Structures are given as C-alpha cells and as structure tokens.
Amino acid sequence: MTIKEANQIFEKAHGPFSFATFMLGIRTTLELSQVEMAKKLGISKAALCEIEKGRTLVSPQAATRYAKKAGFSQTVALEACFQDQLRKANIKKRVRIEDAA
C-alpha cells in the first residue's frame, strides 16, 4: 500500500488530516481515555474534547508541546496544526515541514 492510498483510507474513515484527527489517533493508539490523555497533556478533559472535535485550533507551540508529552512526532503535529490554519483560511495548499539543517 502506498502512502497516498493509506491517506485516502484514513481520510475516508476520519475526514481530512487535521490536528483533531492527529490527537484522536494518538489517544486511541495509546489506548487512553480522554481523562487519561488530558492528564498526560496537562489540560482539561473538556479542552481535549474540543481539540478532538476540531472546534479548537491549537497554536504551533501547543501542538509541539502536546506531541512531545505524548511521545509522538512534533513534525506531524505541526503539519496538522498549520494545515488546520490553512483550511480555516480557505487556502487550498498542503503543508510539509522539514527539519532545519
């Protein structure tokens, strides 16, 4: 299976890639409840729920912090964060972040 095919399957099941789907994916991969995940991230369950539902857009700093605390890719978290901001601005571009040399 190619990455493109995997992305299509993911988007069909969960909608477009976003920070919300990133966070939900992390939580389910770790097999944590919202309460457990919120505690791990240092936020309230209500705040996590709003993020997972896509009703709250997080800052790049928060995206990086949450990914770090959960032990997942900060780069992917930032890509999702910036993709959300582009989507909200109705800018039809895709984000790809590379590590600085």
Phi, psi and omega per residue, in radians:
M1 nan 2.358 3.128
T2 -1.481 2.889 3.088
I3 -1.085 -0.701 3.133
K4 -1.057 -0.766 3.118
E5 -1.123 -0.737 3.117
A6 -1.089 -0.724 3.104
N7 -1.085 -0.706 3.134
Q8 -1.118 -0.729 3.101
I9 -1.119 -0.778 3.122
F10 -1.039 -0.856 -3.087
E11 -1.156 -0.579 3.095
K12 -1.149 -0.667 -3.116
A13 -1.414 -0.628 -2.973
H14 -2.136 -0.072 -3.052
G15 1.581 -3.117 -3.091
P16 -1.092 2.626 3.110
F17 -1.005 2.264 -3.117
S18 -2.664 2.986 3.075
F19 -1.143 -0.575 3.108
A20 -1.049 -0.844 -3.136
T21 -1.229 -0.550 3.056
F22 -1.064 -0.862 -3.117
M23 -1.150 -0.749 3.110
L24 -1.074 -0.729 3.107
G25 -1.090 -0.726 3.097
I26 -1.089 -0.848 -3.083
R27 -1.066 -0.770 -3.121
T28 -1.237 -0.597 3.082
T29 -1.107 -0.703 3.117
L30 -1.374 -0.113 -3.121
E31 0.983 0.832 3.132
L32 -1.922 2.589 2.992
S33 -1.316 2.952 3.081
Q34 -1.084 -0.659 3.135
V35 -1.097 -0.806 -3.137
E36 -1.119 -0.763 -3.131
M37 -1.160 -0.743 3.127
A38 -1.043 -0.728 3.124
K39 -1.107 -0.736 3.123
K40 -1.065 -0.636 -3.104
L41 -1.513 -0.240 -3.121
G42 1.361 0.540 3.096
I43 -2.254 2.991 3.128
S44 -1.378 2.780 3.072
K45 -1.065 -0.686 3.136
A46 -1.085 -0.730 3.119
A47 -1.112 -0.747 3.113
L48 -1.099 -0.741 3.115
C49 -1.022 -0.778 3.134
E50 -1.107 -0.658 3.102
I51 -1.172 -0.845 -3.106
E52 -1.126 -0.497 3.106
K53 -1.455 -0.136 3.138
G54 1.383 0.237 -3.131
R55 -1.502 -0.295 3.098
T56 -2.104 2.152 3.026
L57 -1.586 2.339 -3.124
V58 -1.702 2.758 3.081
S59 -1.334 2.813 3.057
P60 -1.015 -0.627 3.125
Q61 -1.122 -0.771 3.132
A62 -1.162 -0.725 3.132
A63 -1.018 -0.787 3.126
T64 -1.121 -0.784 -3.126
R65 -1.081 -0.809 -3.122
Y66 -1.116 -0.745 3.132
A67 -1.099 -0.733 -3.141
K68 -1.094 -0.801 -3.133
K69 -1.126 -0.586 -3.123
A70 -1.504 -0.178 3.116
G71 1.398 0.492 -3.140
F72 -2.056 3.016 -3.040
S73 -1.058 2.105 3.061
Q74 -1.229 -0.570 3.124
T75 -1.109 -0.812 3.129
V76 -1.129 -0.687 3.111
A77 -1.063 -0.760 3.118
L78 -1.162 -0.711 3.097
E79 -1.036 -0.758 3.126
A80 -1.131 -0.750 3.133
C81 -1.040 -0.878 -3.135
F82 -1.196 -0.588 3.096
Q83 -1.102 -0.699 3.084
D84 -1.051 -0.749 -3.125
Q85 -1.141 -0.692 3.086
L86 -1.138 -0.759 3.141
R87 -1.061 -0.767 3.140
K88 -1.089 -0.620 3.134
A89 -1.456 0.045 -3.135
N90 1.030 0.663 3.073
I91 -1.781 2.029 -3.032
K92 -1.545 1.252 3.080
K93 -2.312 2.776 3.088
R94 -1.927 2.535 -3.101
V95 -1.767 2.396 2.987
R96 -2.450 2.185 -3.106
I97 -1.915 2.383 3.071
E98 -2.047 2.583 3.079
D99 -1.156 2.507 3.103
A100 -1.208 2.565 -3.120
A101 -1.285 nan nan
